[in-house]
Amino acid sequence: MKKYILMYLNLLGIAGIVVALDQWTKWLVRTNIPFATQWLPKGLEWLMPYARLVYWHNTGAAFGMFQNGSLVFTILAFIVIGAILYYYPQIEAEGWLFRLALSLQLAGAVGNLIDRLTHAGQVTDFISVGTFAVFNVADSAITVGTAILILAVWLNERKEKPRPTAAGKQAQAESEAQGNGEQTVLSEK
C-alpha cells in the first residue's frame, strides 16, 4: 500500500506543479492582455514576428486542432485521466521515463479540462511562435509527454531486443540455407 501512495504522490506532484504553472500563466494572460491582442515586454518588440504572447480561445484540441469539439474533448479528458490513474501503478520501478511521460500527459489533460469546465468550454491559449498555432503550457506538457513516451518505448524495445552474436548470425544463416533446401557445411575450428 505504501508503494502505491509513493507512486501516486510522484505522479500527482509532477502533474500538480505543471497544472499550477499552466493555470497561473493562463490567469496572467486573461487578466493582463485584452482578448485577441499580442504582447511582448518593452525592448523585445523585435521578436514579434517570431514569438509573442497572444490571448486567444480554443474550443478544440491541442494547438487549435478540431475546433468546436469541446464536449468531445471534455469527455476524452476524463477518459485519459482515468486511464493514466489506472495504468500508472502498473509501470515497473525502472520505468521512470514512462512515469514522467504519463505525469506530463496527466497535467496537460487536467490543465485544459479545468479551462473547459470553468470557461464555457474554451481553453486559453497564449504562446505564439512564428506561424504555428497558438498553444499553452498544458498543450506543451501533452506534447513533451508524448515525445518522452515514444522515447521510452524505443529505449525499452532496444533493451529487450537480443543482439545477435557472431555465432548467432552463423546459426541464422545456416537455418535460412536449410530452409531453402541447401546444405551447409560447418567449418571446424
mmCIF file of the C-alpha atoms, coordinates in Angstrom:
data_MODEL
# 
_entry.id   MODEL 
# 
loop_
_atom_site.group_PDB 
_atom_site.id 
_atom_site.type_symbol 
_atom_site.label_atom_id 
_atom_site.label_alt_id 
_atom_site.label_comp_id 
_atom_site.label_asym_id 
_atom_site.label_entity_id 
_atom_site.label_seq_id 
_atom_site.pdbx_PDB_ins_code 
_atom_site.Cartn_x 
_atom_site.Cartn_y 
_atom_site.Cartn_z 
_atom_site.occupancy 
_atom_site.B_iso_or_equiv 
_atom_site.pdbx_formal_charge 
_atom_site.auth_seq_id 
_atom_site.auth_comp_id 
_atom_site.auth_asym_id 
_atom_site.auth_atom_id 
_atom_site.pdbx_PDB_model_num 
ATOM 1   C CA . MET A 1 1   ? 0.000   0.000   0.000   1.00 0.00 ? 1   MET A CA 1 
ATOM 2   C CA . LYS A 1 2   ? 2.837   2.404   0.869   1.00 0.00 ? 2   LYS A CA 1 
ATOM 3   C CA . LYS A 1 3   ? 4.343   1.688   -2.565  1.00 0.00 ? 3   LYS A CA 1 
ATOM 4   C CA . TYR A 1 4   ? 1.166   2.894   -4.298  1.00 0.00 ? 4   TYR A CA 1 
ATOM 5   C CA . ILE A 1 5   ? 0.953   6.004   -2.148  1.00 0.00 ? 5   ILE A CA 1 
ATOM 6   C CA . LEU A 1 6   ? 4.526   6.962   -3.080  1.00 0.00 ? 6   LEU A CA 1 
ATOM 7   C CA . MET A 1 7   ? 3.841   6.265   -6.769  1.00 0.00 ? 7   MET A CA 1 
ATOM 8   C CA . TYR A 1 8   ? 0.740   8.435   -6.800  1.00 0.00 ? 8   TYR A CA 1 
ATOM 9   C CA . LEU A 1 9   ? 2.499   11.183  -4.822  1.00 0.00 ? 9   LEU A CA 1 
ATOM 10  C CA . ASN A 1 10  ? 5.149   11.247  -7.550  1.00 0.00 ? 10  ASN A CA 1 
ATOM 11  C CA . LEU A 1 11  ? 2.516   11.342  -10.310 1.00 0.00 ? 11  LEU A CA 1 
ATOM 12  C CA . LEU A 1 12  ? 0.391   13.982  -8.641  1.00 0.00 ? 12  LEU A CA 1 
ATOM 13  C CA . GLY A 1 13  ? 3.410   16.015  -7.540  1.00 0.00 ? 13  GLY A CA 1 
ATOM 14  C CA . ILE A 1 14  ? 4.788   16.413  -11.062 1.00 0.00 ? 14  ILE A CA 1 
ATOM 15  C CA . ALA A 1 15  ? 1.342   16.864  -12.585 1.00 0.00 ? 15  ALA A CA 1 
ATOM 16  C CA . GLY A 1 16  ? 0.342   19.314  -9.842  1.00 0.00 ? 16  GLY A CA 1 
ATOM 17  C CA . ILE A 1 17  ? 3.344   21.562  -10.471 1.00 0.00 ? 17  ILE A CA 1 
ATOM 18  C CA . VAL A 1 18  ? 2.664   21.635  -14.219 1.00 0.00 ? 18  VAL A CA 1 
ATOM 19  C CA . VAL A 1 19  ? -1.083  22.251  -13.737 1.00 0.00 ? 19  VAL A CA 1 
ATOM 20  C CA . ALA A 1 20  ? -0.326  25.085  -11.291 1.00 0.00 ? 20  ALA A CA 1 
ATOM 21  C CA . LEU A 1 21  ? 2.077   26.663  -13.804 1.00 0.00 ? 21  LEU A CA 1 
ATOM 22  C CA . ASP A 1 22  ? -0.484  26.213  -16.593 1.00 0.00 ? 22  ASP A CA 1 
ATOM 23  C CA . GLN A 1 23  ? -3.339  27.770  -14.642 1.00 0.00 ? 23  GLN A CA 1 
ATOM 24  C CA . TRP A 1 24  ? -1.187  30.610  -13.289 1.00 0.00 ? 24  TRP A CA 1 
ATOM 25  C CA . THR A 1 25  ? 0.081   31.584  -16.757 1.00 0.00 ? 25  THR A CA 1 
ATOM 26  C CA . LYS A 1 26  ? -3.431  31.425  -18.204 1.00 0.00 ? 26  LYS A CA 1 
ATOM 27  C CA . TRP A 1 27  ? -4.717  33.618  -15.367 1.00 0.00 ? 27  TRP A CA 1 
ATOM 28  C CA . LEU A 1 28  ? -1.926  36.146  -16.016 1.00 0.00 ? 28  LEU A CA 1 
ATOM 29  C CA . VAL A 1 29  ? -2.852  36.282  -19.682 1.00 0.00 ? 29  VAL A CA 1 
ATOM 30  C CA . ARG A 1 30  ? -6.611  36.584  -19.065 1.00 0.00 ? 30  ARG A CA 1 
ATOM 31  C CA . THR A 1 31  ? -6.144  39.402  -16.541 1.00 0.00 ? 31  THR A CA 1 
ATOM 32  C CA . ASN A 1 32  ? -3.400  41.383  -18.314 1.00 0.00 ? 32  ASN A CA 1 
ATOM 33  C CA . ILE A 1 33  ? -3.810  41.015  -22.076 1.00 0.00 ? 33  ILE A CA 1 
ATOM 34  C CA . PRO A 1 34  ? -7.017  42.033  -23.889 1.00 0.00 ? 34  PRO A CA 1 
ATOM 35  C CA . PHE A 1 35  ? -8.577  39.218  -25.920 1.00 0.00 ? 35  PHE A CA 1 
ATOM 36  C CA . ALA A 1 36  ? -7.119  38.741  -29.434 1.00 0.00 ? 36  ALA A CA 1 
ATOM 37  C CA . THR A 1 37  ? -4.190  41.097  -28.853 1.00 0.00 ? 37  THR A CA 1 
ATOM 38  C CA . GLN A 1 38  ? -0.449  40.482  -28.778 1.00 0.00 ? 38  GLN A CA 1 
ATOM 39  C CA . TRP A 1 39  ? 2.096   41.487  -26.153 1.00 0.00 ? 39  TRP A CA 1 
ATOM 40  C CA . LEU A 1 40  ? 5.841   41.453  -25.601 1.00 0.00 ? 40  LEU A CA 1 
ATOM 41  C CA . PRO A 1 41  ? 7.886   43.235  -22.921 1.00 0.00 ? 41  PRO A CA 1 
ATOM 42  C CA . LYS A 1 42  ? 9.383   46.607  -23.866 1.00 0.00 ? 42  LYS A CA 1 
ATOM 43  C CA . GLY A 1 43  ? 12.648  46.222  -25.686 1.00 0.00 ? 43  GLY A CA 1 
ATOM 44  C CA . LEU A 1 44  ? 11.713  42.827  -27.127 1.00 0.00 ? 44  LEU A CA 1 
ATOM 45  C CA . GLU A 1 45  ? 9.308   44.055  -29.802 1.00 0.00 ? 45  GLU A CA 1 
ATOM 46  C CA . TRP A 1 46  ? 11.803  42.917  -32.438 1.00 0.00 ? 46  TRP A CA 1 
ATOM 47  C CA . LEU A 1 47  ? 10.774  39.328  -31.526 1.00 0.00 ? 47  LEU A CA 1 
ATOM 48  C CA . MET A 1 48  ? 7.165   39.956  -32.618 1.00 0.00 ? 48  MET A CA 1 
ATOM 49  C CA . PRO A 1 49  ? 7.472   38.133  -35.985 1.00 0.00 ? 49  PRO A CA 1 
ATOM 50  C CA . TYR A 1 50  ? 8.992   35.095  -34.247 1.00 0.00 ? 50  TYR A CA 1 
ATOM 51  C CA . ALA A 1 51  ? 7.448   34.811  -30.776 1.00 0.00 ? 51  ALA A CA 1 
ATOM 52  C CA . ARG A 1 52  ? 4.809   36.691  -28.800 1.00 0.00 ? 52  ARG A CA 1 
ATOM 53  C CA . LEU A 1 53  ? 2.114   36.302  -26.180 1.00 0.00 ? 53  LEU A CA 1 
ATOM 54  C CA . VAL A 1 54  ? -1.411  36.335  -27.598 1.00 0.00 ? 54  VAL A CA 1 
ATOM 55  C CA . TYR A 1 55  ? -4.659  35.952  -25.665 1.00 0.00 ? 55  TYR A CA 1 
ATOM 56  C CA . TRP A 1 56  ? -6.786  33.500  -27.614 1.00 0.00 ? 56  TRP A CA 1 
ATOM 57  C CA . HIS A 1 57  ? -9.546  30.921  -27.004 1.00 0.00 ? 57  HIS A CA 1 
ATOM 58  C CA . ASN A 1 58  ? -9.628  27.412  -28.350 1.00 0.00 ? 58  ASN A CA 1 
ATOM 59  C CA . THR A 1 59  ? -12.588 25.006  -28.322 1.00 0.00 ? 59  THR A CA 1 
ATOM 60  C CA . GLY A 1 60  ? -10.696 22.142  -29.944 1.00 0.00 ? 60  GLY A CA 1 
ATOM 61  C CA . ALA A 1 61  ? -7.680  20.015  -29.149 1.00 0.00 ? 61  ALA A CA 1 
ATOM 62  C CA . ALA A 1 62  ? -4.060  20.955  -28.560 1.00 0.00 ? 62  ALA A CA 1 
ATOM 63  C CA . PHE A 1 63  ? -2.647  23.565  -30.936 1.00 0.00 ? 63  PHE A CA 1 
ATOM 64  C CA . GLY A 1 64  ? -6.088  24.599  -32.191 1.00 0.00 ? 64  GLY A CA 1 
ATOM 65  C CA . MET A 1 65  ? -6.947  21.346  -33.965 1.00 0.00 ? 65  MET A CA 1 
ATOM 66  C CA . PHE A 1 66  ? -10.565 20.136  -34.273 1.00 0.00 ? 66  PHE A CA 1 
ATOM 67  C CA . GLN A 1 67  ? -12.326 23.379  -33.293 1.00 0.00 ? 67  GLN A CA 1 
ATOM 68  C CA . ASN A 1 68  ? -15.806 23.272  -31.723 1.00 0.00 ? 68  ASN A CA 1 
ATOM 69  C CA . GLY A 1 69  ? -15.211 19.850  -30.199 1.00 0.00 ? 69  GLY A CA 1 
ATOM 70  C CA . SER A 1 70  ? -15.252 20.989  -26.590 1.00 0.00 ? 70  SER A CA 1 
ATOM 71  C CA . LEU A 1 71  ? -17.774 18.408  -25.340 1.00 0.00 ? 71  LEU A CA 1 
ATOM 72  C CA . VAL A 1 72  ? -15.918 15.566  -27.049 1.00 0.00 ? 72  VAL A CA 1 
ATOM 73  C CA . PHE A 1 73  ? -12.575 16.724  -25.634 1.00 0.00 ? 73  PHE A CA 1 
ATOM 74  C CA . THR A 1 74  ? -14.056 17.187  -22.161 1.00 0.00 ? 74  THR A CA 1 
ATOM 75  C CA . ILE A 1 75  ? -15.259 13.573  -22.168 1.00 0.00 ? 75  ILE A CA 1 
ATOM 76  C CA . LEU A 1 76  ? -11.980 12.396  -23.706 1.00 0.00 ? 76  LEU A CA 1 
ATOM 77  C CA . ALA A 1 77  ? -10.009 14.226  -20.991 1.00 0.00 ? 77  ALA A CA 1 
ATOM 78  C CA . PHE A 1 78  ? -11.912 12.371  -18.260 1.00 0.00 ? 78  PHE A CA 1 
ATOM 79  C CA . ILE A 1 79  ? -11.208 9.049   -20.014 1.00 0.00 ? 79  ILE A CA 1 
ATOM 80  C CA . VAL A 1 80  ? -7.495  9.841   -20.436 1.00 0.00 ? 80  VAL A CA 1 
ATOM 81  C CA . ILE A 1 81  ? -7.184  10.937  -16.799 1.00 0.00 ? 81  ILE A CA 1 
ATOM 82  C CA . GLY A 1 82  ? -8.878  7.722   -15.637 1.00 0.00 ? 82  GLY A CA 1 
ATOM 83  C CA . ALA A 1 83  ? -6.653  5.563   -17.851 1.00 0.00 ? 83  ALA A CA 1 
ATOM 84  C CA . ILE A 1 84  ? -3.474  7.244   -16.604 1.00 0.00 ? 84  ILE A CA 1 
ATOM 85  C CA . LEU A 1 85  ? -4.543  6.862   -12.958 1.00 0.00 ? 85  LEU A CA 1 
ATOM 86  C CA . TYR A 1 86  ? -5.367  3.184   -13.568 1.00 0.00 ? 86  TYR A CA 1 
ATOM 87  C CA . TYR A 1 87  ? -2.241  2.198   -15.518 1.00 0.00 ? 87  TYR A CA 1 
ATOM 88  C CA . TYR A 1 88  ? 0.339   4.327   -13.689 1.00 0.00 ? 88  TYR A CA 1 
ATOM 89  C CA . PRO A 1 89  ? 0.987   1.865   -10.812 1.00 0.00 ? 89  PRO A CA 1 
ATOM 90  C CA . GLN A 1 90  ? 1.468   -0.977  -13.289 1.00 0.00 ? 90  GLN A CA 1 
ATOM 91  C CA . ILE A 1 91  ? 4.671   0.576   -14.645 1.00 0.00 ? 91  ILE A CA 1 
ATOM 92  C CA . GLU A 1 92  ? 7.805   -1.161  -13.417 1.00 0.00 ? 92  GLU A CA 1 
ATOM 93  C CA . ALA A 1 93  ? 10.037  0.696   -10.960 1.00 0.00 ? 93  ALA A CA 1 
ATOM 94  C CA . GLU A 1 94  ? 12.783  1.229   -13.565 1.00 0.00 ? 94  GLU A CA 1 
ATOM 95  C CA . GLY A 1 95  ? 10.273  2.753   -15.994 1.00 0.00 ? 95  GLY A CA 1 
ATOM 96  C CA . TRP A 1 96  ? 10.857  6.330   -14.780 1.00 0.00 ? 96  TRP A CA 1 
ATOM 97  C CA . LEU A 1 97  ? 10.619  7.740   -18.327 1.00 0.00 ? 97  LEU A CA 1 
ATOM 98  C CA . PHE A 1 98  ? 7.178   6.152   -18.710 1.00 0.00 ? 98  PHE A CA 1 
ATOM 99  C CA . ARG A 1 99  ? 6.148   7.650   -15.357 1.00 0.00 ? 99  ARG A CA 1 
ATOM 100 C CA . LEU A 1 100 ? 7.413   11.109  -16.326 1.00 0.00 ? 100 LEU A CA 1 
ATOM 101 C CA . ALA A 1 101 ? 5.587   10.921  -19.668 1.00 0.00 ? 101 ALA A CA 1 
ATOM 102 C CA . LEU A 1 102 ? 2.277   9.963   -18.036 1.00 0.00 ? 102 LEU A CA 1 
ATOM 103 C CA . SER A 1 103 ? 2.705   12.676  -15.378 1.00 0.00 ? 103 SER A CA 1 
ATOM 104 C CA . LEU A 1 104 ? 3.094   15.323  -18.087 1.00 0.00 ? 104 LEU A CA 1 
ATOM 105 C CA . GLN A 1 105 ? 0.191   13.966  -20.108 1.00 0.00 ? 105 GLN A CA 1 
ATOM 106 C CA . LEU A 1 106 ? -1.997  13.919  -16.991 1.00 0.00 ? 106 LEU A CA 1 
ATOM 107 C CA . ALA A 1 107 ? -1.024  17.532  -16.268 1.00 0.00 ? 107 ALA A CA 1 
ATOM 108 C CA . GLY A 1 108 ? -1.907  18.609  -19.803 1.00 0.00 ? 108 GLY A CA 1 
ATOM 109 C CA . ALA A 1 109 ? -5.259  16.839  -19.735 1.00 0.00 ? 109 ALA A CA 1 
ATOM 110 C CA . VAL A 1 110 ? -6.165  18.281  -16.328 1.00 0.00 ? 110 VAL A CA 1 
ATOM 111 C CA . GLY A 1 111 ? -4.951  21.798  -17.194 1.00 0.00 ? 111 GLY A CA 1 
ATOM 112 C CA . ASN A 1 112 ? -7.074  22.055  -20.324 1.00 0.00 ? 112 ASN A CA 1 
ATOM 113 C CA . LEU A 1 113 ? -10.015 20.274  -18.642 1.00 0.00 ? 113 LEU A CA 1 
ATOM 114 C CA . ILE A 1 114 ? -10.061 22.909  -15.893 1.00 0.00 ? 114 ILE A CA 1 
ATOM 115 C CA . ASP A 1 115 ? -10.356 25.591  -18.579 1.00 0.00 ? 115 ASP A CA 1 
ATOM 116 C CA . ARG A 1 116 ? -13.146 23.746  -20.401 1.00 0.00 ? 116 ARG A CA 1 
ATOM 117 C CA . LEU A 1 117 ? -15.140 23.327  -17.188 1.00 0.00 ? 117 LEU A CA 1 
ATOM 118 C CA . THR A 1 118 ? -14.624 26.878  -15.876 1.00 0.00 ? 118 THR A CA 1 
ATOM 119 C CA . HIS A 1 119 ? -14.622 28.949  -19.083 1.00 0.00 ? 119 HIS A CA 1 
ATOM 120 C CA . ALA A 1 120 ? -17.651 27.769  -21.073 1.00 0.00 ? 120 ALA A CA 1 
ATOM 121 C CA . GLY A 1 121 ? -15.789 25.042  -22.956 1.00 0.00 ? 121 GLY A CA 1 
ATOM 122 C CA . GLN A 1 122 ? -12.957 27.329  -24.038 1.00 0.00 ? 122 GLN A CA 1 
ATOM 123 C CA . VAL A 1 123 ? -9.263  26.781  -23.381 1.00 0.00 ? 123 VAL A CA 1 
ATOM 124 C CA . THR A 1 124 ? -6.995  29.826  -23.031 1.00 0.00 ? 124 THR A CA 1 
ATOM 125 C CA . ASP A 1 125 ? -4.030  29.744  -25.397 1.00 0.00 ? 125 ASP A CA 1 
ATOM 126 C CA . PHE A 1 126 ? -1.302  32.360  -25.363 1.00 0.00 ? 126 PHE A CA 1 
ATOM 127 C CA . ILE A 1 127 ? 2.074   31.161  -26.685 1.00 0.00 ? 127 ILE A CA 1 
ATOM 128 C CA . SER A 1 128 ? 2.572   32.073  -30.325 1.00 0.00 ? 128 SER A CA 1 
ATOM 129 C CA . VAL A 1 129 ? 5.729   31.093  -32.198 1.00 0.00 ? 129 VAL A CA 1 
ATOM 130 C CA . GLY A 1 130 ? 6.082   32.096  -35.848 1.00 0.00 ? 130 GLY A CA 1 
ATOM 131 C CA . THR A 1 131 ? 3.065   30.952  -37.839 1.00 0.00 ? 131 THR A CA 1 
ATOM 132 C CA . PHE A 1 132 ? 2.481   27.885  -35.654 1.00 0.00 ? 132 PHE A CA 1 
ATOM 133 C CA . ALA A 1 133 ? -0.854  27.521  -33.851 1.00 0.00 ? 133 ALA A CA 1 
ATOM 134 C CA . VAL A 1 134 ? -1.223  29.343  -30.523 1.00 0.00 ? 134 VAL A CA 1 
ATOM 135 C CA . PHE A 1 135 ? -0.807  26.980  -27.554 1.00 0.00 ? 135 PHE A CA 1 
ATOM 136 C CA . ASN A 1 136 ? -0.390  26.890  -23.764 1.00 0.00 ? 136 ASN A CA 1 
ATOM 137 C CA . VAL A 1 137 ? 1.596   25.124  -21.036 1.00 0.00 ? 137 VAL A CA 1 
ATOM 138 C CA . ALA A 1 138 ? -0.876  22.197  -20.909 1.00 0.00 ? 138 ALA A CA 1 
ATOM 139 C CA . ASP A 1 139 ? -0.550  21.626  -24.670 1.00 0.00 ? 139 ASP A CA 1 
ATOM 140 C CA . SER A 1 140 ? 3.226   21.666  -24.269 1.00 0.00 ? 140 SER A CA 1 
ATOM 141 C CA . ALA A 1 141 ? 3.031   19.137  -21.418 1.00 0.00 ? 141 ALA A CA 1 
ATOM 142 C CA . ILE A 1 142 ? 0.966   16.776  -23.575 1.00 0.00 ? 142 ILE A CA 1 
ATOM 143 C CA . THR A 1 143 ? 3.395   17.118  -26.487 1.00 0.00 ? 143 THR A CA 1 
ATOM 144 C CA . VAL A 1 144 ? 6.558   16.717  -24.396 1.00 0.00 ? 144 VAL A CA 1 
ATOM 145 C CA . GLY A 1 145 ? 4.934   13.811  -22.519 1.00 0.00 ? 145 GLY A CA 1 
ATOM 146 C CA . THR A 1 146 ? 4.140   12.095  -25.812 1.00 0.00 ? 146 THR A CA 1 
ATOM 147 C CA . ALA A 1 147 ? 7.710   12.607  -27.081 1.00 0.00 ? 147 ALA A CA 1 
ATOM 148 C CA . ILE A 1 148 ? 9.106   11.162  -23.836 1.00 0.00 ? 148 ILE A CA 1 
ATOM 149 C CA . LEU A 1 149 ? 6.693   8.217   -24.083 1.00 0.00 ? 149 LEU A CA 1 
ATOM 150 C CA . ILE A 1 150 ? 7.866   7.453   -27.635 1.00 0.00 ? 150 ILE A CA 1 
ATOM 151 C CA . LEU A 1 151 ? 11.487  7.690   -26.484 1.00 0.00 ? 151 LEU A CA 1 
ATOM 152 C CA . ALA A 1 152 ? 10.784  5.394   -23.517 1.00 0.00 ? 152 ALA A CA 1 
ATOM 153 C CA . VAL A 1 153 ? 9.116   2.784   -25.723 1.00 0.00 ? 153 VAL A CA 1 
ATOM 154 C CA . TRP A 1 154 ? 12.010  2.919   -28.194 1.00 0.00 ? 154 TRP A CA 1 
ATOM 155 C CA . LEU A 1 155 ? 14.646  2.595   -25.463 1.00 0.00 ? 155 LEU A CA 1 
ATOM 156 C CA . ASN A 1 156 ? 12.716  -0.233  -23.809 1.00 0.00 ? 156 ASN A CA 1 
ATOM 157 C CA . GLU A 1 157 ? 12.437  -2.161  -27.084 1.00 0.00 ? 157 GLU A CA 1 
ATOM 158 C CA . ARG A 1 158 ? 16.153  -1.716  -27.758 1.00 0.00 ? 158 ARG A CA 1 
ATOM 159 C CA . LYS A 1 159 ? 16.975  -3.005  -24.280 1.00 0.00 ? 159 LYS A CA 1 
ATOM 160 C CA . GLU A 1 160 ? 14.750  -6.088  -24.624 1.00 0.00 ? 160 GLU A CA 1 
ATOM 161 C CA . LYS A 1 161 ? 15.773  -6.968  -28.187 1.00 0.00 ? 161 LYS A CA 1 
ATOM 162 C CA . PRO A 1 162 ? 18.545  -9.603  -28.172 1.00 0.00 ? 162 PRO A CA 1 
ATOM 163 C CA . ARG A 1 163 ? 21.582  -8.564  -30.137 1.00 0.00 ? 163 ARG A CA 1 
ATOM 164 C CA . PRO A 1 164 ? 22.832  -11.292 -32.490 1.00 0.00 ? 164 PRO A CA 1 
ATOM 165 C CA . THR A 1 165 ? 26.333  -12.593 -31.812 1.00 0.00 ? 165 THR A CA 1 
ATOM 166 C CA . ALA A 1 166 ? 28.716  -13.918 -34.439 1.00 0.00 ? 166 ALA A CA 1 
ATOM 167 C CA . ALA A 1 167 ? 27.669  -17.478 -33.562 1.00 0.00 ? 167 ALA A CA 1 
ATOM 168 C CA . GLY A 1 168 ? 24.027  -16.424 -33.692 1.00 0.00 ? 168 GLY A CA 1 
ATOM 169 C CA . LYS A 1 169 ? 24.485  -14.909 -37.160 1.00 0.00 ? 169 LYS A CA 1 
ATOM 170 C CA . GLN A 1 170 ? 26.117  -18.123 -38.410 1.00 0.00 ? 170 GLN A CA 1 
ATOM 171 C CA . ALA A 1 171 ? 23.291  -20.235 -36.957 1.00 0.00 ? 171 ALA A CA 1 
ATOM 172 C CA . GLN A 1 172 ? 20.714  -17.930 -38.564 1.00 0.00 ? 172 GLN A CA 1 
ATOM 173 C CA . ALA A 1 173 ? 22.465  -18.198 -41.940 1.00 0.00 ? 173 ALA A CA 1 
ATOM 174 C CA . GLU A 1 174 ? 22.550  -21.994 -41.595 1.00 0.00 ? 174 GLU A CA 1 
ATOM 175 C CA . SER A 1 175 ? 18.864  -22.232 -40.757 1.00 0.00 ? 175 SER A CA 1 
ATOM 176 C CA . GLU A 1 176 ? 17.971  -19.950 -43.671 1.00 0.00 ? 176 GLU A CA 1 
ATOM 177 C CA . ALA A 1 177 ? 20.120  -22.034 -46.028 1.00 0.00 ? 177 ALA A CA 1 
ATOM 178 C CA . GLN A 1 178 ? 18.494  -25.253 -44.829 1.00 0.00 ? 178 GLN A CA 1 
ATOM 179 C CA . GLY A 1 179 ? 15.080  -23.681 -45.278 1.00 0.00 ? 179 GLY A CA 1 
ATOM 180 C CA . ASN A 1 180 ? 15.962  -23.120 -48.947 1.00 0.00 ? 180 ASN A CA 1 
ATOM 181 C CA . GLY A 1 181 ? 16.892  -26.763 -49.400 1.00 0.00 ? 181 GLY A CA 1 
ATOM 182 C CA . GLU A 1 182 ? 20.620  -26.059 -49.421 1.00 0.00 ? 182 GLU A CA 1 
ATOM 183 C CA . GLN A 1 183 ? 23.146  -27.917 -47.376 1.00 0.00 ? 183 GLN A CA 1 
ATOM 184 C CA . THR A 1 184 ? 25.592  -26.034 -45.243 1.00 0.00 ? 184 THR A CA 1 
ATOM 185 C CA . VAL A 1 185 ? 28.965  -27.383 -44.283 1.00 0.00 ? 185 VAL A CA 1 
ATOM 186 C CA . LEU A 1 186 ? 30.235  -26.155 -40.980 1.00 0.00 ? 186 LEU A CA 1 
ATOM 187 C CA . SER A 1 187 ? 33.882  -25.338 -40.725 1.00 0.00 ? 187 SER A CA 1 
ATOM 188 C CA . GLU A 1 188 ? 35.694  -26.785 -37.786 1.00 0.00 ? 188 GLU A CA 1 
ATOM 189 C CA . LYS A 1 189 ? 37.917  -24.627 -35.659 1.00 0.00 ? 189 LYS A CA 1 
# 
